[in-house]
Amino acid sequence: MPAEASVEEQTRQALRNVEAVLKADHMSLSHVVSTTVYLADLDDFARFNAAYAEFFGTSAPPARATVEVARVPRDAKVEISAIAVR
């Protein structure tokens, strides 16, 4: 995804990628128990969070740590790591 894509679109793509990895192992986002989010700019948090909620909702999302980092690979705005269990 191009670095100039919005943080919302980068978030959606990252989570679609997580979904694809989970699906390959016969799991879904409902198996995710924890995520770590790396944002290039915490000022983007509200916009990121809105896109994130499209995938996990707001009533019982997985545990999450969100941190601002100096740089994300490929100059992306967001990177997401997820832990899933059966």
Secondary structure, DSSP 8 states (H G I E B T S, - for coil): --TTS-HHHHHHHHHHHHHHHHHHTT--GGGEEEEEEEES-GGGHHHHHHHHHHHH-SSS--EEEEEE-S--GGG-SEEEEEEE--
